[in-house]
């Protein structure tokens, strides 16, 4: 190897050592890896679920990027275990629920009745009272106490309208859809029917009420 080649190799070695020296001293953080060749692999951008994020383009204007952390589900799909509720939160939906919506026969069991009593105590008794008379401690402080389940209006109310009211809320009562599942709503209604018909004459009364409504 001639002197020129040796000189070039020596210079490359010197510059390489200098570069490594600067790289190792670039950060004061002892845990720093030094030069990051792929910084986005070290520090991921913070993104909201199912939302794009905003970047600043070259001309200084804000532009919306199409990147998303999660893709939206295919149109028409529903979550596993979710049961859609087909009746709208309006007068027509309320009437249709009273006419067509009925408790699944498989839920009318003694075990579900007992669970419905527990759920009623947690979510309903503070306004409607333990016996359904509308004399709960919270209901007494409202501008107008809830009507009694043993009164003529609610005695004639179809179970479908009860379910609709629990789902969307009615008058001063707010929606309870986020607190109790659809099956739990039926269990509560099962207990309410027991309060209204202690002798078990629920089906006949509900059918008669549906015919009138």
Residue pairs with C-beta under 8 A, 6 or more apart in sequence:
23 34
23 35
24 34
26 32
26 34
26 35
27 34
33 42
36 42
45 53
47 53
47 67
47 68
47 69
48 69
49 69
49 70
50 68
50 69
50 70
50 71
50 72
51 68
51 69
52 64
52 65
52 66
52 67
52 68
53 64
53 65
53 67
54 62
54 63
54 64
54 65
55 62
55 63
55 65
56 62
56 63
57 63
78 84
83 182
85 167
85 182
87 93
87 94
87 96
87 97
87 101
87 164
89 168
93 164
94 161
94 164
94 165
95 213
97 160
97 161
97 163
97 164
98 157
98 158
98 160
98 161
98 164
98 210
98 213
99 158
99 160
99 210
99 213
100 160
101 159
101 160
101 163
101 164
102 159
102 160
102 206
103 159
103 163
103 186
103 189
103 190
104 186
107 183
107 186
107 187
107 190
108 190
112 186
112 187
112 190
113 187
113 190
113 191
113 194
115 184
115 187
116 184
116 186
116 187
116 188
116 189
116 190
116 191
116 192
116 194
117 191
117 194
119 180
119 184
119 187
119 188
119 191
120 128
120 188
120 191
120 192
121 130
123 176
123 179
123 180
123 188
124 188
124 192
125 136
126 136
126 137
126 138
126 139
127 134
127 136
127 138
127 139
127 142
127 145
127 146
127 173
128 134
128 136
128 139
128 146
128 149
129 135
129 136
129 139
130 136
131 195
132 148
132 149
132 150
132 192
132 195
132 196
133 148
133 149
133 150
134 145
134 146
134 147
134 148
134 149
135 145
136 146
139 145
139 146
142 172
143 172
144 172
146 172
146 173
147 153
147 154
148 154
149 155
149 192
149 195
149 196
150 195
150 196
154 196
155 196
155 205
156 209
156 212
156 213
157 209
158 206
158 209
158 210
158 213
159 189
159 193
159 206
160 210
161 213
162 189
162 192
163 182
163 185
163 186
163 189
164 170
165 173
166 175
166 176
166 177
166 180
166 185
166 188
166 189
167 175
167 176
167 177
167 182
167 185
168 175
168 177
169 175
169 176
176 185
180 188
193 202
193 206
194 200
194 202
196 202
196 205
197 205
